[in-house]
Amino acid sequence: MAEPGLGCGQLISEGDYVVLKREDVFKAVQVQRRKKVIFEKQWIFLDNAIGKNYGTMFEITGGGNLQPKSNIVASAEPKEAGADNRNIVDDGKSQKLTREDIEALKEKGIKGQEIVQQLIENSTTFRDKTEFAQEKYIKKKKKKYEANITILKPSTRILAIMYYAREPGKICQLRYDTLAQMLTLGNIRAGSKVIVMETCTGLVLGSVMERMGGYGSVIQMYSGSGPNRAATDCFGFPRSFYEQLYEFPLDKLEALVAGTYTSKVIPGEVNTEKTAEESSRSDNEKQDAAPEVVGDCLAEESEESMDTSPPEKKEAVKGCGEVSKNHKGGQNLDKAIEKKRKQEERRKREAEAAKLLQERNADGLILASRFHPSPLLLKLLEFVAPSRPFVVYCLYREPLLECYTKLREKGGVLNLNLSETWLRNYQVLPNRSHPKLVMSSGGGYLLYGITVAKDSPKDTTRHEKSEEPAAKKQKVSEDKS
Amino acid sequence: MSFLEYKELIEDGDTAIVFLGHDYMFPVTIQHGSQTQTKYGVIRHSTDLIGKPYGSKVTCSKGGWVHILYPTPELWTVNLPHRTQILYSTDISMITMMLELKPGSVVCESGTGSGSLSHAIIRTVAPTGHLYTVEFHQQRAEKAMEEFRQHKVDHLVTVKNQDVCKNGFGVSHIADAVFLDIPSPWEAIGHAKDALKIEGGRICSFSPCIEQVQRTCLALEEHGFTEINTLEILLRIYDVRTVTMQIPDFGKATEDEGSSESGDTAKQIPASQPSSAMFKSGISPKESVGHTGYLTFATKSLF
C-alpha cells in the first residue's frame, strides 16, 4: 500500500488506521498482519479484515481470527412470556449451567450464539420473564458471549466519542459535543488559516484538520519539546494533510512579538549546542509517546499498548514519525547526519510557521489546553485578523470569566459568549421511550467571540459599549457588549 | 463576495453584518449609493463601508458607531430572514459532527426552510462537496436559491422544489449523509436510503416530538439502519457579571468600653464600615431554551 490510510478507499488495507467497534466501545488501531490486538479482553488478529469493506461486521473465531458476519440477526422469537415479575425470585439458582460448563463450551469452540441459546434453555426463570425482560436478558447475554466487531473508518465523531469514553483525562475532558461546538463556532473550513493550541493529545488538531480537508493551513502552538499528536495519527490522514500543518513553540512567542525572533541565529546556536542531548531526549520522549499513542487510542491494559505499537507509525506521519532510536548505538554517523537533516527541516518549518504568524491574519483561533487560557488567548489573539471567530475551551468556568474580563478591558473583540452544552441520550422503544438513566454532568465550558479592529484609545467612550464592567452597583452589573 | 472564504475589504454586492451590540445586529447588502438606517444614524455604503476592512468600526451620522462583520454561517443563522423555524448553531454543530461532514461530503437535506443549516453544511463540505436540498414550499425553495446565489455558494448546492416523502431527493446512491427536518420523517427513510451511497453513510432526523422520533426509529430499523441513537443537546448560556455581596457584621468578641448597652451597639453599626465582597460570576439567565428537538442519528452499512 502506498499511502497508509489514504482515507479514500472503501476497502480495509494493511497500514490503515481503523476503529474497532463492539457495542458502544471503540478502539483505534492500525491494521497490521499477524499482529495481536487486545480488544475488550480478547486477543484478535486483523489479517482477515484486509480487503474487506469498511463497516463490515466480524465475529471472532478460534485463534482470534476474524470472520465476516452477515448483519441479519436471527431473532429467536420468545415463545412464552410472563405478565410481570411477581414470580421471579433472585435466589441465584435460576441458571443451571455453571461457570465451568460455560467455560467448557467456550473451549470446545462453541459459537457465542449457541452459548446464548443454551443459557436461555438452562434458565428456569426465562419463560416467566416478561417479553421485555427476555429481550433485555438476550441482549445482555449476547453482549457477553457474542463478540461481534465492526471495523470503521476513523472520524472526528468516532475518535472524540472514543477518547471521551476511554481516556477523558488525556483530552482535558473535552466532551465530543463541546468539540463539535468549537469546530462550528470557530468556522473551521477548507482554505482557512487557523491557529490551534491544544493539549488534547492531538484530537482537537485532528478534528480541525479533518474539517479543513487538506486546504488551508494550521499552525499548532506547543509547549515543551514538541506537540503530542497521538490522536491526530489515529485519523489516518493522507500525507498531504501534513504539508500545511506547522508548529511553533510557545516559548519563542515573546521574541516573535518583540520582533527579535530569528530561527537561524539564536535558536540555531542553542540547538547545535544542545543537539545531541536535547534531541535525543526529545526523541526518547517521543519514543515513550509512541507506545502511549497507541496506548492512547487503544489500551487500557499496558502490555497491549506495547504489543500493538505499530512500527510503521514512525514513518507514517511526518512530524510525529521522526523517531530515531539513536541510543541503540552502532549506526551513529548515519544517524547523526539524518538527525542534522531532520533538525534543519524542523528549523525551516518553524521559520515558516513564524512567518505565517507574523502576517497576523489568521482566520481563527482554537484553544483547548491544560494551560490557563487567559495569557494564551490574549497573546495569540494578536495574530488573528479582524472579524474572525475564536473559541476557547476550559474544563473550568473561572478561568474563562477571567478571559472575559481581560478581553473586555483590552478591547478588540465583541459578541463574547460564555456557555456550555448539555447533552442527553435517549432510549427510544415503542411505548418505552425515556432519557437514558445516566448522563454526563458536564462537558466543559466555552468562551467565544469575534475579533474586530482595535479601538484607538480616544473613542472608547460610548456608553453602550463601555469596556469595563461597572462594578459600582450593589447587585449585579451587566457587562455585555 | 462569497460565504466560502474570508476577505479583507468590504465590497459592492457583499452581504455584511452590522453589529450594534450584543445580540443586536442585522444583515445588509452592500450597494453603491445605498444607505442603511441604524439607531445611531445613517451609514452611507459608498463612503462609510466600501473599501473598509471587515471588523472596522464605522461611525454613523449621529455620532454613534457600529462594527461591520464578515458573515460566517453562524452569524447568518442569527441574522437571516425567517421563513420557517430554524436550526441554531448548537444543534447544527452536533449534526455536522455526527454526520461526519467534511470537505468533499455529499449531503441531502430536507426541508431547506430558511437555509440556516444549509449555509453551515455548504461551508463544511466546500470546496469539493455538494448539498442537495429539497423543499416542498415553492417560494421558500426559490428564496433559498436566491440567497445561495447572492452568497456565491450556488455552485455547491442544488435546490429542488418537491416533496421528499413522495419524490425523494431526486438523486440516488451519491450521498454520504442525509438530514431530515420534516413533519413525518419516517415516510422519507426509504428515500434517504436510496440517496445514500451503496457503501453506506449517516443519517440524521430532527424532530421536536418524541412520538415522531419513535416512528422514525422504527422506520430506520426496518430499513436496516444501525447505530440508531437519539439525543438532545441544549445550550446553557452564562452572563458574566460582577456581583457584590455584603459581609454581615457579627460585632466584636471583646467589649469595648461603654459599648455593653444594646442601644450603643446599634449606634455603632453605621460607624463600622459595612464591608462587601465582589466577584465575577457566570449567571444563568432566568429563562432559556429548554427544548429544540430530538436528534436521531443512524448508520447505513453496506450490508
Interface residues (C-beta under 8 A of the other chain):
Chain A: Q10 N53 Y54 G55 T56 M57 S70 N71 T150 S155 T156 R157 A160 Y176 D177 L179 A180 Q181 L183 T184 L185 N187 R189 A190 G191 S192 E210 R211 M212 G213 G214 Y215 N361 D363 A385 P386 S387 R388 P389 R397 L400 L401 E402 Y404 T405 L414 N415 L416 N417 L418 S419 E420 T421 W422 L423 R424 N425 Y426 V428 P430 S433 Y445 I450 T451 V452 A453 D455 D459 R462 E464 K465 P469 A470 A471 K473 Q474 K475 V476 S477 E478 D479 K480 S481
Chain B: L4 E5 Y6 E8 F19 G21 H22 P53 Y54 G55 S56 K57 G64 W65 H67 I68 L69 Y70 T72 P73 E74 L75 S89 T90 I92 S93 M94 T96 M97 M98 E100 K102 P103 G104 A120 R123 T124 A126 P127 T128 E199 G200 I210 V213 Q214 C217 L218 G224 T226 I228 N229 T230 L231 E232 I233 L234 L235 R236 I237 Y238 D239 V240 R241 T242 V243 T244 M278 K280 S281 G282 I283 Y294 T296 T299 S301 L302 F303
